[in-house]
């Protein structure tokens, strides 16, 4: 697997699985009917943000990640990140590789920590992955996420120091 900077040429491969994941409404706080133009502007970041793709040896996009300052100004030393793996490629280590890559990049860029602001507590695979990589749940906002099957569930705020 290769993880590299995403380009606009990668968007046609990212959009189908990003759209499916958002439409499912089980993991991201993005609108379920997110349109392509808004999705592209939210996902393909400009500096100081960064978007990458994980690709198979044949060039197939397996997943993608974006990393950006969590806040502006005096909060810009903490970064945040989001990760999406194409469902047909899940369970093969792509998510872990993307998170590890984001952590390494953020550390090299001088970020002090990484914080996830909204991890659905029902997204048990992501929560387990993040915990295995040293993230802790700082708190959970009760009923902050409306899961299509499980109703109102909590959103975790997760954190890991980088230095």
Residue frames relative to the residue before (quaternion, step in Angstrom):
aa qw qx qy qz dx dy dz
X 1.0000 0.0000 0.0000 0.0000 0.00 0.00 0.00
X 0.1776 -0.7595 0.6204 0.0821 3.53 -1.08 0.85
X 0.1218 -0.7543 0.6394 0.0856 3.57 -1.00 0.85
X 0.0880 0.8041 -0.5737 0.1288 3.52 -0.69 1.17
X 0.6745 -0.4560 0.3789 0.4398 3.53 -1.34 0.23
X 0.4012 -0.6890 0.5477 0.2538 3.56 -1.02 0.80
X 0.1656 -0.7536 0.6266 0.1099 3.54 -1.19 0.62
X 0.6733 -0.4732 0.3593 0.4400 3.55 -1.24 0.18
X 0.5944 0.5758 -0.3612 0.4297 3.60 1.16 -0.49
X 0.6277 0.5415 -0.3329 0.4495 3.59 1.23 -0.39
X 0.5051 0.6982 -0.4157 0.2911 3.58 1.15 -0.52
X 0.6546 0.5118 -0.3524 0.4305 3.68 0.81 -0.76
X 0.6666 0.4655 -0.3083 0.4939 3.62 1.15 -0.43
X 0.6577 0.5099 -0.3050 0.4630 3.60 1.11 -0.67
X 0.6518 0.5916 -0.3250 0.3456 3.56 0.79 -1.08
X 0.6652 0.5105 -0.3584 0.4104 3.69 0.72 -0.79
X 0.7342 0.3907 -0.2702 0.4851 3.63 0.82 -0.82
X 0.5791 0.5494 -0.3838 0.4642 3.61 1.10 -0.53
X 0.6476 0.5155 -0.3134 0.4655 3.59 0.94 -0.88
X 0.6664 0.5055 -0.3063 0.4544 3.62 0.89 -0.91
X 0.6627 0.5046 -0.3058 0.4612 3.57 0.94 -0.91
X 0.6658 0.4886 -0.3032 0.4755 3.60 0.92 -0.86
X 0.6650 0.5154 -0.3065 0.4452 3.59 0.91 -0.90
X 0.6126 0.5507 -0.3513 0.4451 3.59 1.08 -0.63
X 0.2503 -0.8340 0.4633 0.1649 3.58 1.16 -0.59
X 0.5081 0.6928 -0.3913 0.3298 3.59 1.20 0.35
X 0.8217 0.2777 -0.1086 0.4858 3.60 1.09 -0.53
X 0.7795 0.3141 -0.1646 0.5164 3.61 0.95 -0.77
X 0.4458 -0.6894 0.5071 0.2624 3.54 -1.17 0.60
X 0.3943 0.7009 -0.4884 0.3388 3.57 1.21 0.44
X 0.6069 -0.5469 0.4088 0.4067 3.61 -1.13 0.48
X 0.5173 -0.6538 0.4542 0.3140 3.58 -0.98 0.81
X 0.7350 0.3588 -0.2187 0.5321 3.58 1.16 -0.53
X 0.1244 0.8336 -0.5240 0.1229 3.57 1.15 0.67
X 0.2877 -0.7652 0.5469 0.1806 3.58 -0.76 1.00
X 0.6864 -0.5442 0.3134 0.3667 3.51 -1.21 0.63
X 0.6513 0.5299 -0.3323 0.4296 3.60 0.88 -0.84
X 0.6792 0.4639 -0.2884 0.4902 3.59 0.91 -0.91
X 0.6289 0.5430 -0.3362 0.4434 3.59 0.95 -0.85
X 0.6610 0.5090 -0.3090 0.4566 3.57 0.88 -0.92
X 0.6848 0.4787 -0.2965 0.4626 3.59 0.89 -0.88
X 0.6683 0.4914 -0.2984 0.4721 3.60 1.10 -0.60
X 0.7505 0.4213 -0.2217 0.4584 3.59 1.02 -0.74
X 0.7320 0.3617 -0.2357 0.5270 3.62 0.85 -0.86
X 0.1273 -0.8632 0.4883 0.0170 3.53 0.10 1.37
X 0.3524 -0.6717 0.6097 0.2299 3.48 -1.34 0.51
X 0.6345 -0.5188 0.3876 0.4219 3.63 -1.17 0.44
X 0.5103 -0.1196 -0.8509 -0.0359 1.57 -2.11 1.34
X 0.4799 0.6398 -0.4569 0.3894 3.59 1.22 0.15
X 0.1369 -0.7804 0.6072 0.0595 3.54 -1.28 0.30
X 0.0951 -0.7733 0.6251 0.0483 3.57 -1.04 0.82
X 0.0797 -0.7885 0.6096 0.0155 3.55 -1.00 0.91
X 0.2133 -0.7208 0.6337 0.1825 3.51 -1.38 0.19
X 0.2829 -0.6890 0.6364 0.2007 3.50 -1.29 0.55
X 0.0604 -0.8234 0.5642 -0.0066 3.56 -0.73 1.06
X 0.4810 -0.6222 0.5401 0.2996 3.51 -1.28 0.56
X 0.6989 -0.4679 0.3207 0.4356 3.61 -1.20 0.27
X 0.6898 0.4623 -0.2894 0.4760 3.61 1.10 -0.57
X 0.6199 -0.5782 0.3302 0.4152 3.60 1.30 0.09
X 0.4409 0.6933 -0.4584 0.3388 3.60 1.26 -0.10
X 0.3660 -0.7106 0.5549 0.2307 3.58 -0.90 0.93
X 0.2317 -0.8020 0.5452 0.0769 3.54 -0.65 1.23
X 0.7808 -0.1350 0.1401 0.5937 3.53 1.12 -0.76
X 0.2180 -0.7674 0.5933 0.1075 3.52 -1.33 0.13
X 0.0874 -0.7776 0.6206 0.0510 3.54 -1.26 0.45
X 0.1107 -0.7544 0.6385 0.1052 3.51 -1.24 0.50
X 0.1102 -0.7728 0.6246 0.0243 3.53 -1.10 0.84
X 0.1043 0.7969 -0.5823 0.1224 3.54 -0.94 0.92
X 0.6184 -0.4954 0.4115 0.4504 3.59 -1.19 0.27
X 0.4824 -0.6812 0.4694 0.2881 3.58 -0.94 0.86
X 0.7784 0.0513 -0.0074 0.6256 3.57 1.12 -0.73
X 0.5083 -0.6133 0.4915 0.3521 3.56 -1.27 0.03
X 0.8179 0.3207 -0.1865 0.4399 3.54 -1.37 -0.03
X 0.8598 -0.0765 0.0553 0.5019 3.58 -0.81 -0.98
X 0.6683 0.4690 -0.3107 0.4867 3.61 1.27 -0.01
X 0.4818 0.7243 -0.3965 0.2932 3.57 1.30 -0.05
X 0.5606 0.6030 -0.3969 0.4056 3.62 1.23 -0.06
X 0.6420 0.4267 -0.3117 0.5555 3.58 1.35 -0.05
X 0.1830 -0.7899 0.5737 0.1157 3.58 -0.82 0.91
X 0.2372 -0.7171 0.6308 0.1776 3.48 -1.39 0.18
X 0.0904 -0.7931 0.5998 0.0559 3.56 -1.22 0.26
X 0.1348 -0.7490 0.6424 0.0898 3.52 -1.32 0.46
X 0.1425 -0.8012 0.5809 0.0190 3.53 -1.06 0.84
X 0.0185 0.7692 -0.6387 0.0071 3.55 -1.09 0.79
X 0.1118 -0.7596 0.6389 0.0480 3.52 -1.00 0.94
X 0.5131 -0.6255 0.4847 0.3325 3.56 -0.93 0.89
X 0.5344 -0.6743 0.3954 0.3217 3.62 -0.66 1.05
X 0.6653 0.5073 -0.3158 0.4476 3.59 1.00 -0.72
X 0.7213 0.3878 -0.2406 0.5210 3.61 1.27 -0.18
X 0.4192 0.7180 -0.4696 0.2969 3.60 1.23 0.21
X 0.7587 0.3950 -0.2878 0.4308 3.54 -1.29 0.42
X 0.6481 0.5220 -0.3166 0.4553 3.60 1.24 0.25
X 0.6657 -0.5399 0.2986 0.4198 3.59 1.22 0.34
X 0.4256 0.7166 -0.4658 0.2972 3.59 1.23 0.03
X 0.6514 0.5208 -0.3195 0.4499 3.59 0.90 -0.89
X 0.6551 0.5036 -0.3086 0.4711 3.58 0.89 -0.93
X 0.6581 0.5083 -0.3174 0.4559 3.59 0.88 -0.89
X 0.6594 0.5064 -0.3112 0.4604 3.59 0.97 -0.81
X 0.6574 0.4904 -0.3193 0.4747 3.60 0.93 -0.83
X 0.6513 0.5060 -0.3222 0.4646 3.61 0.88 -0.87
X 0.6386 0.5215 -0.3209 0.4661 3.57 0.98 -0.82
X 0.6634 0.4996 -0.3070 0.4648 3.59 0.90 -0.89
X 0.6441 0.5153 -0.3244 0.4629 3.60 0.97 -0.79
X 0.6573 0.5015 -0.3092 0.4700 3.60 0.92 -0.88
X 0.6627 0.5067 -0.3046 0.4597 3.58 0.90 -0.93
X 0.6739 0.5037 -0.2987 0.4504 3.59 0.85 -0.97
X 0.6408 0.5142 -0.3195 0.4721 3.57 1.00 -0.79
X 0.6697 0.4974 -0.2939 0.4666 3.59 0.91 -0.91
X 0.6739 0.4877 -0.2842 0.4768 3.59 1.15 -0.63
X 0.5706 -0.6447 0.3543 0.3650 3.58 1.29 -0.02
X 0.3745 0.7059 -0.5160 0.3085 3.58 1.17 0.32
X 0.4761 -0.6930 0.4834 0.2440 3.54 -1.11 0.80
X 0.7930 -0.0632 0.0963 0.5982 3.58 1.07 -0.77
X 0.2966 -0.7019 0.6073 0.2246 3.52 -1.38 0.16
X 0.0622 -0.7965 0.6013 -0.0111 3.55 -0.95 0.96
X 0.1728 -0.7365 0.6438 0.1150 3.52 -1.05 0.84
X 0.3334 -0.8003 0.4752 0.1501 3.56 -0.63 1.15
X 0.8278 0.1112 0.0042 0.5499 3.59 1.07 -0.59
X 0.1612 0.7604 -0.6062 0.1684 3.57 0.11 1.31
X 0.3960 -0.7240 0.5103 0.2420 3.58 -0.50 1.17
X 0.4727 -0.6997 0.4542 0.2841 3.57 -0.75 1.04
X 0.6317 0.5289 -0.3275 0.4625 3.60 1.21 -0.41
X 0.5653 0.5621 -0.3903 0.4606 3.61 1.27 -0.14
X 0.0791 -0.8830 0.4613 0.0367 3.53 0.74 1.18
X 0.6288 0.5330 -0.3531 0.4425 3.60 1.04 -0.63
X 0.6618 0.4848 -0.3069 0.4825 3.60 0.96 -0.83
X 0.6431 0.5181 -0.3325 0.4554 3.59 0.89 -0.88
X 0.6645 0.4961 -0.3051 0.4683 3.60 0.91 -0.88
X 0.6369 0.5203 -0.3294 0.4639 3.59 0.95 -0.82
X 0.6832 0.4839 -0.2981 0.4585 3.58 0.79 -1.00
X 0.6409 0.5116 -0.3320 0.4661 3.62 0.93 -0.80
X 0.6611 0.5185 -0.3142 0.4420 3.60 0.95 -0.85
X 0.7061 0.4158 -0.2461 0.5177 3.57 1.25 -0.44
X 0.6968 -0.5380 0.2506 0.4028 3.57 1.21 0.51
X 0.4760 0.6462 -0.4625 0.3768 3.60 1.19 0.19
X 0.1572 -0.7583 0.6223 0.1140 3.53 -1.21 0.57
X 0.4542 -0.6372 0.5418 0.3068 3.53 -1.22 0.52
X 0.2683 -0.7796 0.5484 0.1399 3.58 -0.58 1.16
X 0.7659 -0.1813 0.1463 0.5992 3.53 1.14 -0.67
X 0.2552 -0.7430 0.5982 0.1580 3.52 -1.30 0.27
X 0.2916 -0.7290 0.5942 0.1747 3.54 -0.83 1.02
X 0.3654 -0.7673 0.4777 0.2229 3.60 -0.39 1.19
X 0.8772 0.0649 -0.0633 0.4714 3.52 -1.16 0.81
X 0.3824 0.7560 -0.4564 0.2719 3.60 1.14 0.58
X 0.7281 0.3332 -0.2066 0.5623 3.60 1.26 -0.20
X 0.2321 -0.7731 0.5763 0.1277 3.56 -0.85 0.98
X 0.1703 -0.7996 0.5741 0.0456 3.54 -0.13 1.36
X 0.5229 -0.6843 0.4017 0.3113 3.62 -0.83 0.92
X 0.7668 0.3295 -0.1963 0.5146 3.61 1.09 -0.54
X 0.7677 0.3852 -0.1876 0.4764 3.60 1.02 -0.77
X 0.5029 -0.6658 0.4198 0.3571 3.57 1.28 0.02
X 0.7718 -0.3215 0.2481 0.4892 3.55 -1.17 -0.58
X 0.0209 0.7862 -0.6132 0.0729 3.54 -0.75 1.17
X 0.6182 -0.5850 0.3929 0.3482 3.55 -1.26 0.33
X 0.2773 -0.7008 0.6285 0.1924 3.49 -1.38 0.42
X 0.3080 -0.7546 0.5565 0.1615 3.55 -0.77 1.10
X 0.2143 -0.6687 0.6881 0.1827 3.50 -1.32 0.54
X 0.0574 -0.8209 0.5678 -0.0227 3.56 -0.56 1.20
X 0.1004 -0.8154 0.5692 -0.0333 3.55 -1.06 0.86
X 0.0535 0.7574 -0.6506 0.0119 3.51 -1.23 0.66
X 0.3854 -0.6966 0.5632 0.2212 3.54 -0.91 0.99
X 0.3088 -0.7852 0.5141 0.1541 3.59 -1.01 0.78
X 0.7573 0.3753 -0.2371 0.4789 3.61 1.01 -0.53
